[in-house]
Amino acid sequence: MNALKQRIARLIEATGPISLAQYMHLALADPALGYYQARTAIGSGGDFVTAPEVSQMFGELIGVWAASAWQAMGSPAHFILAEAGPGRGTLMADALRAAKSLPGFAEAATIALIETSPAMIAAQKQLLSHHLDRIVWIDSLQRIEKAPVIFIANEFLDVLPFRQYVKADGHWRERLVTNGANGTLQSLLGPQPVATGILPPGHALEPEGSVFEHAPAREAFVSQLAQHLCDQGGAALLIDYGHSQSGFGDTFQAMQGHAPADPFAEPGMADLTSHVDFAALRAVAAHEAALVSPVVEQGTFLLAMGLAQRVARLCARKPAAAQTRVKADADRLAKPDQMGALFKVLALAGKRNASAMNPLLPFSTL
Ligand code: SAH
């Protein structure tokens, strides 16, 4: 049995079954053995591929968004360009290269990378070696400098822990993790029905076995982010796979070596995620009085930011094989049957930035 599984089994023995959120936290973030601690899991040699690793165009278009958000904020002389969960640093490197065309932007920015994994920080230091003098690493949004912020996160919210509730015998009960036979971990339903106040409308009509997912850690993160935007000014772009309407369904997934895996078989060895409920996050941000964009599909967002023009530029004077690759990468990012529709984009801004230009562009026109 792997060492982390043993540790989790002992914890359950001592304290009783744990929530999925607790299990996910231990499996991903245990300081010694958690999934993200020791490895850079992203890329063809890792467990999954993310949009910035598919093509430089993704980070470049986000750089264009960041530059236009900065202008909409009145081009502040000092601001924080923040990214949560920057992975290998690819998105930030591509965004900074693209934003160079806007004079003053890079000089005004202090870059804050919010990251908990020493292995990822090492990778980021390597890729962003030309920018080290303006980068600070912080392990939590709480430690961000009090200044206007332009905030980016791609495939970050999905790794924050979530809980599941399952309808059984007419009641909703929390799905927990416990010890099974022969050193296995397995799920079971908690004995007590949960308060229905946490469930979305329509729960009474759901059939037996229906699942509802709730991610308090994601909501807490977005609430804190929205507070910062309102207090200090700024704009945020949140990109992830998920849904624009709250609903029911089991989206818990483990990925290992680019294939789905059993989430309980080898904690610490597989990436564990669930789909992001963007409707819940919009409500949280609106509650903090931030400006909130509609939820837009990634394909729509990238095309509005100029994906087709970027493709044309990258293809100019290139051999046919290179052109085919660039077009295939753009399709992968934007086509609805690839990443274009499953991935969603949500933008937030502080109300104080609403007057000059709209910092939620291009969302206000989509
Ligand atoms: N944004 C990157 C990487 C996504 S993977 C990309 O698109 O390629 C998730 C990233 O979040 C990794 O860098 C991981 O180390 C980091 N991470 C995981 N949990 C975190 C936490 N609680 N706080 C900050 N970063 C975290």
Residues whose N, C-alpha, C, O or C-beta is under 5 A from the ligand:
A	BS01	SAH	Y36 I42 T50 P52 A84 G85 P86 G87 I114 E115 T116 S117 M120 D139 N154 E155 F156 V159
